[in-house]
Amino acid sequence: MSQRSILSDGERLDRLRLIRSENVGPITFRRLLSRFGTAAAALRALPELARRGGCRSVRLCSSADAERELAAVRQRGARLIVWGDADYPQPLAAIEDAPASITLIGDARQLAHPAIAVVGSRNASLNGRRLAHDLARDLGAAGFVVVSGLARGIDAEAHRGALATGTVAVLAGGVDVCYPRENAALYARIAGEAGVLLSEAPPGTAPQARHFPRRNRIISGLSRGVVVVEANLRSGSLITARMAAEQGREVFAVPGSPLDPRARGCNDLLRQGAVLTESAGDVLANLHHPAPRPLHPPVFAETPGVPEVVDASGAGEEARRVVAETLSPAPVAVDEIIRTCQLSPALVSTILLEWELAGRLERHPGNRVSLLG
């Protein structure tokens, strides 16, 4: 995989600063770039946008902090790829909430190959572990890189099965933080053999519960399909499967005994239309469609152009009140808000962006938003 960038060093640093600034998530990151053309212009606009949204001040990531993160990445023998770099993985770029930056250790060329995710229960059965290992081995032999989350159980066996052909472990914490510790030897083998360790979190970040669903969308986003081997009804693997379906990926599930709680999640996926999977052949037979079409990262000019930005400062309290009445803690589609309010899409979008940067609003895939607090 090429290490060249279509971005200048200054723009790459500013994009890292932008995603590390307060209340800027992956979707907002791309919206800001689309509006303002460069990360530098977006950073200059952030304080005023947040103030209009009701926040007295917003914390911007400084150049010094971003430089320290880059130094930490280099110190750990890792690489940072930002959204817009030429070697950003194209399937991942195709999802709506693609990470603004990823840090990786290992053979980055693996990210250029087609990938399949294999995930499942941490408390896996011996048969489930064996099947995950064999599936990964056979999918690797067929030319696919196997993606998983380095968890104990099914994930670990999937990585082991694909070590000879290529595997990607997506981590919930920093790329330099092995979790769980019992997989330290596997972590080292992935980094040292034909594998990649990957994370969107800064180096040194300890994994927390809220990080795992975000990690799961990367597992599915990198892949053409997700195979679930074993999963109970509350398994995080089902979150990965749901995200895969939302991203337009294929979902595969291994059937199991209705007497085994570890099979209930997979059996439920089969009832919802997942592909019944007993071997790698079942997966390969259903991947005849083209790979997910990437959203090629646009090349923004290094100087701000004339973005189509609506100044909502003069919108008046009435417009803001009407928009606020459509919101709740439950996610609602922005298109529905626009239809209900009968305001211009640009004005509604700007008001929502200001509230998001003020920490009052959360953005969800599918162009949906919800109130925080």
C-alpha positions as CSV (number, residue, x, y, z in Angstrom):
1,M,0.0,0.0,0.0
2,S,1.4,3.4,-0.9
3,Q,2.3,5.8,1.8
4,R,1.9,8.9,-0.3
5,S,-0.7,11.5,0.7
6,I,-2.8,13.8,-1.4
7,L,-2.8,16.2,1.5
8,S,-0.1,18.6,2.6
9,D,1.6,18.0,6.0
10,G,-0.2,21.1,7.4
11,E,-3.6,19.9,6.3
12,R,-3.0,16.4,7.7
13,L,-2.1,18.0,11.1
14,D,-5.1,20.2,11.0
15,R,-7.4,17.3,10.2
16,L,-6.0,15.5,13.3
17,R,-6.6,18.6,15.3
18,L,-10.2,18.9,14.0
19,I,-11.2,15.3,15.0
20,R,-9.6,15.7,18.4
21,S,-11.4,18.9,19.1
22,E,-14.4,19.0,21.5
23,N,-17.8,17.7,20.1
24,V,-16.4,16.9,16.7
25,G,-17.3,13.3,15.7
26,P,-16.6,11.5,12.4
27,I,-19.8,12.7,10.7
28,T,-19.4,16.3,11.8
29,F,-15.8,16.1,10.8
30,R,-16.8,15.4,7.2
31,R,-19.6,18.0,7.2
32,L,-17.2,20.7,8.4
33,L,-14.7,19.8,5.7
34,S,-17.4,19.9,3.1
35,R,-18.6,23.3,4.3
36,F,-15.3,25.0,4.8
37,G,-13.0,23.3,2.4
38,T,-10.0,22.8,4.7
39,A,-9.5,21.7,8.3
40,A,-7.8,25.0,9.1
41,A,-10.9,27.0,8.0
42,A,-13.2,24.6,9.9
43,L,-11.1,25.1,13.1
44,R,-11.4,28.9,12.7
45,A,-15.2,28.6,12.4
46,L,-15.7,26.2,15.3
47,P,-15.7,28.7,18.3
48,E,-18.4,30.9,16.7
49,L,-20.5,28.0,15.6
50,A,-20.5,26.5,19.1
51,R,-21.2,30.0,20.6
52,R,-24.4,30.3,18.4
53,G,-25.4,26.8,19.6
54,G,-25.3,27.9,23.2
55,C,-21.8,27.0,24.3
56,R,-19.6,29.7,25.7
57,S,-16.4,28.0,24.6
58,V,-15.3,24.9,22.9
59,R,-11.9,23.2,23.3
60,L,-9.8,23.1,20.2
61,C,-7.0,20.6,19.9
62,S,-3.8,22.6,19.7
63,S,-1.0,22.1,17.1
64,A,1.2,21.1,20.0
65,D,-1.2,18.4,21.2
66,A,-1.5,17.0,17.7
67,E,2.2,17.0,17.2
68,R,2.6,15.1,20.5
69,E,0.1,12.5,19.3
70,L,2.1,12.1,16.0
71,A,5.3,11.7,18.0
72,A,3.6,9.0,20.2
73,V,2.5,7.2,17.0
74,R,6.0,7.2,15.6
75,Q,7.5,6.2,18.9
76,R,5.4,3.0,18.9
77,G,6.4,2.1,15.4
78,A,2.9,2.9,14.1
79,R,1.4,5.0,11.3
80,L,-1.4,7.6,11.2
81,I,-3.7,7.7,8.2
82,V,-6.2,10.5,8.0
83,W,-9.4,10.7,5.9
84,G,-8.3,12.1,2.6
85,D,-5.0,10.2,2.5
86,A,-4.5,8.2,-0.7
87,D,-4.1,5.0,1.3
88,Y,-7.1,5.4,3.5
89,P,-9.0,2.0,3.1
90,Q,-11.6,2.6,0.4
91,P,-14.3,0.3,1.8
92,L,-14.1,2.1,5.2
93,A,-14.3,5.4,3.4
94,A,-17.7,4.3,2.0
95,I,-19.5,4.3,5.4
96,E,-21.2,7.4,6.6
97,D,-19.4,7.6,9.9
98,A,-15.9,6.6,8.7
99,P,-13.2,7.4,11.2
100,A,-11.4,10.7,10.5
101,S,-8.1,9.1,11.4
102,I,-6.8,5.6,12.0
103,T,-3.6,4.5,13.6
104,L,-2.0,1.1,12.6
105,I,0.8,-1.2,13.4
106,G,1.9,-3.9,11.0
107,D,1.6,-4.6,7.3
108,A,-0.6,-1.8,6.0
109,R,-0.7,-3.4,2.5
110,Q,-3.3,-5.8,4.0
111,L,-5.8,-3.0,4.0
112,A,-5.8,-2.9,0.2
113,H,-7.1,-6.5,-0.1
114,P,-10.8,-7.6,0.1
115,A,-11.8,-8.5,3.6
116,I,-14.3,-10.6,5.5
117,A,-15.1,-10.2,9.2
118,V,-15.4,-13.2,11.5
119,V,-16.8,-12.4,14.9
120,G,-18.7,-14.1,17.7
121,S,-19.0,-15.0,21.4
122,R,-16.2,-14.5,23.9
123,N,-17.5,-17.5,25.8
124,A,-17.3,-19.7,22.8
125,S,-17.7,-23.5,22.6
126,L,-14.8,-25.7,21.4
127,N,-16.8,-26.5,18.2
128,G,-17.4,-22.8,17.6
129,R,-13.7,-22.0,18.1
130,R,-12.7,-24.7,15.7
131,L,-15.2,-23.6,13.1
132,A,-14.0,-19.9,13.4
133,H,-10.4,-21.0,12.9
134,D,-11.3,-23.1,9.8
135,L,-13.5,-20.5,8.3
136,A,-10.7,-17.9,8.6
137,R,-8.1,-20.2,7.3
138,D,-10.2,-21.1,4.2
139,L,-11.3,-17.5,3.6
140,G,-7.7,-16.5,3.7
141,A,-6.7,-19.2,1.2
142,A,-9.4,-17.8,-1.1
143,G,-7.8,-14.4,-1.1
144,F,-9.6,-12.5,1.7
145,V,-8.1,-10.8,4.7
146,V,-9.9,-11.7,7.9
147,V,-11.0,-8.9,10.2
148,S,-12.0,-9.3,13.8
149,G,-11.8,-7.6,17.2
150,L,-9.0,-9.5,19.1
151,A,-11.5,-10.5,21.8
152,R,-11.2,-13.9,23.5
153,G,-13.1,-16.8,22.0
154,I,-14.3,-16.6,18.3
155,D,-12.3,-13.4,17.5
156,A,-9.0,-14.8,18.7
157,E,-9.5,-18.1,16.8
158,A,-10.4,-16.2,13.6
159,H,-7.2,-14.2,13.8
160,R,-5.1,-17.4,14.5
161,G,-6.7,-19.1,11.5
162,A,-5.7,-16.3,9.2
163,L,-2.2,-15.5,10.4
164,A,-0.7,-17.2,7.4
165,T,-2.6,-15.2,4.9
166,G,-3.4,-11.9,6.6
167,T,-5.6,-10.6,9.4
168,V,-6.7,-7.2,10.8
169,A,-7.4,-6.7,14.5
170,V,-9.5,-3.6,15.2
171,L,-8.9,-2.4,18.8
172,A,-11.3,-0.5,21.0
173,G,-8.5,1.3,22.8
174,G,-5.2,2.7,21.5
175,V,-3.3,0.6,18.9
176,D,-0.6,0.1,21.5
177,V,-3.0,-1.3,24.2
178,C,-3.6,-5.0,24.0
179,Y,-7.0,-6.0,25.4
180,P,-7.6,-8.5,26.8
181,R,-4.1,-9.1,28.2
182,E,-4.4,-12.8,27.7
183,N,-4.1,-12.2,23.9
184,A,-0.7,-10.5,24.2
185,A,1.1,-13.3,22.3
186,L,-1.5,-13.1,19.5
187,Y,-1.3,-9.3,19.5
188,A,2.5,-9.6,18.9
189,R,2.1,-12.3,16.2
190,I,-0.4,-10.1,14.3
191,A,2.0,-7.2,14.4
192,G,5.0,-9.3,13.5
193,E,3.5,-11.5,10.8
194,A,1.1,-10.7,7.9
195,G,-1.3,-8.7,10.0
196,V,-2.4,-5.2,11.1
197,L,-3.4,-3.8,14.4
198,L,-5.7,-0.8,13.9
199,S,-7.6,1.8,16.0
200,E,-9.2,5.2,15.7
201,A,-8.3,6.1,19.3
202,P,-5.1,8.0,20.2
203,P,-2.1,5.9,21.4
204,G,-2.3,5.0,25.1
205,T,-6.2,5.1,25.2
206,A,-7.5,2.5,27.6
207,P,-10.6,0.7,26.2
208,Q,-13.9,1.5,27.8
209,A,-17.4,0.1,27.2
210,R,-18.5,2.9,25.0
211,H,-15.6,2.3,22.6
212,F,-16.6,-1.2,21.6
213,P,-19.7,-0.3,19.4
214,R,-17.6,2.3,17.6
215,R,-14.9,-0.3,17.1
216,N,-17.5,-2.7,15.7
217,R,-18.5,-0.3,12.9
218,I,-14.9,-0.3,11.7
219,I,-14.8,-4.1,11.7
220,S,-17.9,-4.2,9.4
221,G,-16.8,-1.1,7.4
222,L,-13.5,-2.7,6.4
223,S,-15.3,-5.9,5.2
224,R,-17.4,-7.0,2.4
225,G,-19.4,-9.2,4.8
226,V,-19.6,-10.2,8.4
227,V,-19.7,-13.9,9.6
228,V,-21.2,-14.4,13.1
229,V,-20.2,-17.9,14.4
230,E,-21.7,-17.9,17.9
231,A,-23.6,-15.1,19.7
232,N,-26.1,-14.8,22.5
233,L,-29.0,-12.4,22.2
234,R,-27.1,-9.6,23.9
235,S,-23.8,-10.1,22.2
236,G,-21.8,-7.2,20.7
237,S,-21.4,-9.4,17.6
238,L,-25.0,-8.7,16.8
239,I,-24.2,-4.9,16.9
240,T,-21.5,-5.6,14.3
241,A,-24.0,-7.6,12.2
242,R,-26.6,-4.8,12.4
243,M,-24.0,-2.2,11.4
244,A,-22.9,-4.4,8.5
245,A,-26.5,-4.5,7.3
246,E,-26.8,-0.7,7.6
247,Q,-23.6,-0.3,5.7
248,G,-24.8,-2.5,2.8
249,R,-22.6,-5.5,3.7
250,E,-23.6,-9.1,3.6
251,V,-24.4,-10.8,6.9
252,F,-23.7,-14.5,7.4
253,A,-24.6,-16.6,10.5
254,V,-23.7,-20.1,11.6
255,P,-26.8,-22.0,12.9
256,G,-26.8,-23.8,16.2
257,S,-28.8,-25.7,18.7
258,P,-31.8,-23.9,20.2
259,L,-30.7,-25.4,23.5
260,D,-27.4,-23.4,23.5
261,P,-27.7,-19.7,24.5
262,R,-24.7,-19.0,22.3
263,A,-26.6,-20.0,19.2
264,R,-29.7,-17.8,19.8
265,G,-28.2,-14.7,18.3
266,C,-27.1,-16.4,15.1
267,N,-30.5,-18.2,14.8
268,D,-32.2,-14.9,15.2
269,L,-30.0,-13.4,12.4
270,L,-31.0,-16.3,10.2
271,R,-34.7,-15.5,10.8
272,Q,-34.0,-11.9,9.7
273,G,-32.4,-13.0,6.4
274,A,-28.7,-13.7,7.2
275,V,-27.0,-16.2,4.9
276,L,-26.9,-19.7,6.5
277,T,-23.2,-20.5,6.8
278,E,-21.6,-23.9,7.5
279,S,-18.3,-23.4,5.6
280,A,-16.2,-20.8,3.7
281,G,-17.9,-22.0,0.6
282,D,-21.2,-20.6,1.7
283,V,-19.6,-17.2,2.2
284,L,-17.7,-17.2,-1.1
285,A,-20.9,-18.3,-3.0
286,N,-22.7,-15.2,-1.8
287,L,-20.0,-12.6,-2.5
288,H,-20.6,-12.4,-6.2
289,H,-21.7,-8.8,-6.1
290,P,-19.2,-5.9,-6.5
291,A,-17.3,-4.6,-3.5
292,P,-18.9,-1.6,-1.7
293,R,-18.5,1.5,-3.8
294,P,-16.2,3.9,-1.9
295,L,-16.8,7.5,-1.3
296,H,-13.5,8.7,-2.7
297,P,-12.2,11.3,-0.3
298,P,-12.4,14.7,-2.1
299,V,-9.2,16.7,-2.6
300,F,-9.8,20.0,-0.9
301,A,-7.9,23.1,-1.9
302,E,-5.3,24.3,0.5
303,T,-6.9,27.7,0.6
304,P,-10.6,28.1,1.6
305,G,-12.9,28.6,-1.3
306,V,-16.4,30.0,-1.2
307,P,-18.3,27.3,0.7
308,E,-22.1,27.2,0.7
309,V,-22.6,28.2,4.3
310,V,-25.8,29.6,5.8
311,D,-25.3,32.1,8.6
312,A,-27.9,31.1,11.2
313,S,-27.0,33.9,13.6
314,G,-29.9,36.0,12.2
315,A,-32.4,33.1,12.0
316,G,-34.2,34.2,15.1
317,E,-35.5,32.4,18.1
318,E,-38.6,31.3,16.3
319,A,-36.7,29.1,13.8
320,R,-34.6,27.6,16.5
321,R,-37.7,26.9,18.7
322,V,-39.4,25.2,15.8
323,V,-36.4,23.0,15.2
324,A,-36.0,22.2,18.9
325,E,-39.6,21.0,19.1
326,T,-38.8,18.2,16.6
327,L,-36.0,16.8,18.7
328,S,-35.9,14.3,21.5
329,P,-33.4,11.8,23.0
330,A,-34.7,9.3,20.3
331,P,-32.9,9.7,16.9
332,V,-35.0,11.4,14.2
333,A,-34.1,11.8,10.5
334,V,-32.9,15.3,9.5
335,D,-35.1,15.1,6.4
336,E,-38.2,14.6,8.7
337,I,-37.1,17.7,10.7
338,I,-36.9,19.7,7.5
339,R,-40.3,18.6,6.3
340,T,-41.9,19.3,9.7
341,C,-40.3,22.7,10.2
342,Q,-40.8,23.9,6.6
343,L,-37.5,25.8,6.8
344,S,-34.7,25.6,4.3
345,P,-32.5,22.5,4.5
346,A,-29.4,24.7,4.7
347,L,-30.8,26.7,7.7
348,V,-31.9,23.5,9.5
349,S,-28.5,21.9,8.9
350,T,-26.6,24.9,10.2
351,I,-28.7,25.1,13.4
352,L,-28.2,21.4,14.0
353,L,-24.4,21.7,13.4
354,E,-24.2,24.6,15.9
355,W,-26.1,22.6,18.6
356,E,-23.9,19.6,17.9
357,L,-20.7,21.6,18.4
358,A,-22.2,23.1,21.6
359,G,-22.6,19.5,22.9
360,R,-26.4,19.6,22.8
361,L,-26.9,17.2,19.9
362,E,-25.6,13.7,18.9
363,R,-25.3,12.7,15.2
364,H,-26.2,9.1,14.1
365,P,-25.7,7.2,10.9
366,G,-28.6,7.4,8.5
367,N,-28.6,11.3,8.7
368,R,-30.4,11.2,12.1
369,V,-29.9,13.3,15.2
370,S,-30.9,13.2,18.9
371,L,-30.7,15.5,21.9
372,L,-28.1,14.9,24.6
373,G,-28.8,15.2,28.2
